Amino acid sequence: MTESEISPSSISGRPGTSVFPTRELLIANAFLLSAVVIGTVGYMVIENWSLSDSLYMTFITLTTIGFAEVHELSNAGRAFTIFVGLTGIGSVAFVATRTAQILLNTNAFRHRTIMKSVNAISDHYILAGFGRIGHRIADDLKRNDVPFVVVEKKPEKYESLLKSGFLFIQGNAEDEEVLLTAGIERAKGLILTLPEDRANVFATLVAREVSPDLFILVRTDTQLNKRKLIRAGADKVVAPYEIGADRMAQVLLRPHVDRFMERVLQAGALNYTMDEVLVQPNSPLAGKSLVDSNFRQRFDAIVVAIMDSDTLNMKFNPGPNERIKPNDTLIVMGSSEMIVRLRKDGCTAA
């Protein structure tokens, strides 16, 4: 839902005032139910009709459907029908009108709440596209407490987004105004999982023009379009179908290696995980070698690789005398608790 679809001028209610319309709606429904009961009993008494005939006659009178009378009415029955119609039609109209107003105010209030939250966050990710891949990414980001905003243009996805508790805005990621509303100028990165590569290319071009330094991750259906996306400004392009095919081949060719990697990379498996940690300047590890810092003894974690902050080269399986420089990134494997401790006690500036 964009700002243009629900503007402040279109909101008639204020948060906290919906209790009164709701009370009015409850009273009107109670009155309407009473009219149904009185009408049904009245036809049974006046015309000596059965319960089903009396209820049906009351219903078509209140709703003004206009079907023929169930049976021929007496003069008293016709007078009673006029009474039922006059008292009931107004109630039906009131209930329908107030229900629409309450729904509108609820949606407007929900929209304002979401937009307030979106405007308050920064260093977040914008996830464009809430299909199967987008949903999985959103679940992983939420599980790791990474802030993000979903951009989705299909209305049928909104109920799922609301149930998931994700921040989202309605709109097309190819639209610059939508990306600005999602906070692209404050964002840490953009993840494009739109179903068509054409849309991903165009959204990449728009995002790169708005935010030249933004990290952009894009999915593609085929490697043939990878070069186009890179030229459009994407930093990283992933082909999920090809990755899936490679993974299936890995299961066949190296089953034990695949099982080990699956257990390591799967969240919570064996209580071990693989993560990356940035060594900040003036932190206890900066300037020391792995052996001098007693890394293994202090943090009970394995340094799988070190990414050099100057050359961005990655050194796998570093030796004990490998020196850790400020702003290097450590690829480590260990328990979640130990990685949290490593970030706090070893890599944060003193």
Residue, then its C-alpha position, 0 to 999 in steps of 0.5 A: m500500500t503506497e502513500s498515494e493509495i491511502s493518504p492522510s486526507s482519506i483517513s477519517g478516524r484516529p487510532g484509539t477511536s475505533v472502539f466507538p464505531t465498533r460498539e455502534l456496530l455491535i449495537a446495530n447487529a444486536f438490533l438487526l438480530s432482534a428484528v429478525v427474531i421479532g419478524t419471525v415470531g410475528y409471522m408465526v403468530i399473525e399468519n400462523w406460518s411455520l418457522s422456516d417460512s416465517l424466517y424466510m419472509t423476514f429475511i427477504t423483507l429485511t434485505t429487500i431482495g424482492f421475491a414473491e411472498v411466501h403465502e398470501l398475507s392478511n391485512a395485519g400481515r401486510a402492516f407487520t411487513i411494513f413495520v419489519g421493512l422500515t425498522g430492518i432496512g435502516s439497520v442493514a444499511f447502517v451495518a454495511t456502511r459502518t463495517a466498510q468504515i471500520l475496515l477502511n480505518t483499520n487498514a489506514f491505521r495499519h498502514r500508518t503503523i507500518m510506515k512509521s516503522v519503515n521510516a524509523i529503521s536504517d542499515h536494513y535490507i530491502l527485499a523485493g519480491f515475496g515468492r518462494i525464494g523471497h519468503r525463505i530469505a525473509d525467514d532467514l533474515k528474521r531468524n538472525d534479527v536482521p532488519f528488512v523491508v519487503v516490497e511486493k506488488k501482488p495484493e494476494k501476498y499481503e495476508s501472508l506478509l501480515k501473518s508473518g509479521f514482516l514490515f512491507i510496503q505495496g509497490n513495484a520495485e522498478d519504481e524509484e518512489v517505491l524504493l525511496t519509500a522503503g528507505i533505500e537511501r538508508a538501506k544496507g543492501l537490496i535483494l531482488t528476487l522478482p520473477e522476471d530477469r527483465a524486472n530485476v535488470f530494470a530495478t537494479l538500474v533504478a536502485r544503482e542510480v538512486s544509491p551508487d554505493l548500495f550492495i545489490l544481490v539479484r537472483t536470475d533464472t539463468q546464467l545467460n543473464k548474469r552479465k546483463l545484471i552485472r552491467a546493470g549494477a548488481d554486485k552479486v548474481v545468484a542462479p538458484y536453479e543452477i545452485g540446486a543442480d550443483r547441490m544434487a550432484q554434490v550429494l551423489l559425488r561427495p555424500h559425506v562432504d555434503r552431509f558435513m556441510e549441511r550440518v554445519l550450515q544448517a541453523g542449530a545443527l550440532n549447535y555449530t554454525m559458520d559466520e563472519v566476524l569483522v575485526q574492528p580497529n583497537s580490538p584485542l585481536a587486531g595486530k596479533s597472530l592466531v597463536d599469540s591471541n590464544f584464539r582457539q583456547r579463548f573462543d573455542a572456534i575454528v578460523v576457516a579463513i581470513m579475508d584481508s581488508d586491503t586486498l580482499n583476498m581470502k586465505f583459507n586454513p590460516g596457520p597459527n602465525e597468521r596475523i590478524k589486521p584491523n578491519d580483516t574479516l574472520i570466517v569462523m565456525g563454532s557455537s552460536e554463543m561463542i561467536v557472539r562472545l567473539r564479536k563482543d570480547g575479541c573483535t569490538a574496539a576496546 
